[in-house]
Amino acid sequence: MASAPRLFSLAPLPFLLLFLSFLYSVSAIKFNLPAYRYPPQKCIWNVAHTNALVIVTANVGPGEHQRVDIEIVDSGPNRNIYLNKKGIKGETRLAITTHSEGEVGVCLRNYVEGNHPVGSDERSALSRVIDLDIDIGADAVDYNAIANQESLSGLETEMRKLEGLVKEVVDEMNYLKKREERFTGTNFSTNSRVQNFAWFTILSLAGLGAWQIFHLRAFFKRKYLID
């Protein structure tokens, strides 16, 4: 009877894990990547925080006379390149750690190799099927490997997952708090500038009005229209 309250207290744990997992979902997409002599980049962007683990799993379908290159970049002004790999085939797994807040982009190009002709329409054009999975933060951590390495029980593994998700939620809240403080500072600064400009406008108009009054009075005196 003494263990009943403990089991009851752990009952909401799966529901809490499910709720937190919706906050940080895994990005998975499958698409056709056409091949060109000079192909444009096709990028998939995801939001990531500082020092976040990002694991990209790219499964490239078969295709002759084609070469797929992958590049992982960020959305900063300098567009930092985290990783660049050429000629990926089959399943390729890549991992990076972000350096700053912002978006991380997984960009792919599909080149036509050799002298193979490039089709003029969709039916004759070369392409390869790309199956792309992007895991960020707690979703990128292999908790099964951690459990095997540290000999964790099932409950301890779930608690470790919950700890990682809660940490990400806390980091997200801190990031939003910093953005709110920055926007509040910008709002106050803008409000102060608008007020200063308004006072400058009022004083300028008052000064211009006073100058016009004295100028017209002096003009009318010269014309002997007033005493």
ABEGO torsion letter per residue (X at the ends): XAAAAAAAAAAAAAAAAAAAAAABBBBBBBBBBBBBABBBBBBBBBBBBBGBBBBBBBBBBBBBGBBBBBBBBBABAAGBBABBBBGBBEBBBBBBBBABBEBBBBBBBBBBBEABBBBABAAABBBBBBBBBBBBEAAABBAAAAAAAAGBBAAAAAAAAAAAAAAAAAAAAAAAAAAAAAAAAAAAAAAAAAAAAAAAAAAAAAAAAAAAAAAAAAAAAAAGABX
